[in-house]
Amino acid sequence: MKSEPEEVSIDDLEAATEQRVAWFGVRNYQARNFMRDAMQVGDLAFFYHSSCAEPGIAGICEVCSEPYPDETQFATVNRYFDPKSKPENPRWWLRDVRFVARSRLISLAELRRYPELADMRLLARGNRLSIMPVTPDEWAFINRLMADNS
């Protein structure tokens, strides 16, 4: 799960009430579908800082709610406003996530160095999705990186 640290960072998640935030602002249909349809309460996800000086995995969060409509789509003063979305038929959904752990920053450049991650969706050229699946092998490998280099 990618977030711009200026919007919501791993620090913000850890400091939030109940260490929980709504993952709002997803405006890509494929990313929305991954979050809305594929994720389940209790799933763990990498918390990835994007669009910053050094993008990379900053920690782990847990999905802690069922999907529900993202209210920012209805707020005309919000940058995530969608005039085509209606409360009776929302386009954009979100889930809440809870802080699990902080990690050392595992940068995008470092992730690219490992052949074990060569097929990881995050590393695909042109990929800009904010929500994407991670295979069990990728999850295990990155968790070993976190444990080996804490």
Salt bridges, closest charged atoms under 4 A:
GLU7 OE1 - ARG79 NH2 2.51
ASP11 OD1 - ARG102 NH1 2.61
GLU14 OE1 - ARG102 NH2 2.28
ASP37 OD1 - ARG36 NE 2.73
GLU62 OE1 - ARG98 NE 3.57
ASP70 OD2 - ARG27 NH1 3.18
ASP82 OD2 - ARG91 NH1 3.79
ASP96 OD2 - ARG20 NH2 3.06
GLU110 OE2 - ARG104 NH2 2.80
